[in-house]
Amino acid sequence: MGARRQDFGRESRRVTSRAAALRVLSGGAAKGLVEALRSTFAADTGAPIEGAFGAVGAMKERLLAGEPCDVVILTAALIAELTEAGHLVRDSVRPLGRVRTGLAVRTGAPPVDVASGASLRTALLAAEAIYLPDPQRATAGIHFAGVLRHLGIDRDVALRLRPYANGAAAMAALAQGTEARAIGCTQVTEIRYAQGVTLVGVLPPQFELATMYSAAVCATAADAARAKRLVALLSGDESAAIRVAGGFEP
């Protein structure tokens, strides 16, 4: 009987451990990577991942507002800023890789030429709708708004812009749209992760944006040990092939 009680106690502790989710605040660029590693992390630690993904500016705001968080995945610049301010554990920061900004069309639609500034301008002027992440708080959205200004077509296409809270939402909307000629712009990792859209190319060299992303443990992490394990899994050799396949570049 005593042995049974002891076994039950051990099982109860395992169930409790599994129920304690690790909380992640992440830029949308890393959603595919986190999703791909969920089962590995759960099998390794017994903890599920509870993730929020979106524009990096919005994720920073949520962290600063005091939202409970164990691991943060943002641009390297924001990670450095938050680390200096004491919100992240300094020696926990690990790079994930660079993510370029690309363009997509609905799967099955004719591809468009975006290889040069001139061809990109032509494609955007011909588009009936242009889907993009938040041009105020999302890395790709802010940059793409600047590209439109540099091309001198921001006013021409203003009524055709379809901004969404993040790249994933923008790509989902593009996939479900009905316009015959539609194009979307966001980070390559978000395009590859989305269903129903196809990557047609990255921004031409003069407009290229390659953003370095990093992961770090929050200073207020409720489960620092598991948080460190997740950062190690996201950035380590065992997930290198997954990162590359998803659009992260060394």
PyMOL commands that set and color helices and strands:
alter all, ss='L'
color gray80, all
select helices_A, chain A and resi 2-19+28-45+56-64+76-84+90-92+117-126+139-151+158-160+167-176+188-193+205-207+224-235+237-246
alter helices_A, ss='H'
color red, helices_A
select strands_A, chain A and resi 22-27+49-54+71-75+94-106+129-133+161-164+182-187+197-202+210-217+248-249
alter strands_A, ss='S'
color yellow, strands_A
deselect
rebuild
show_as cartoon
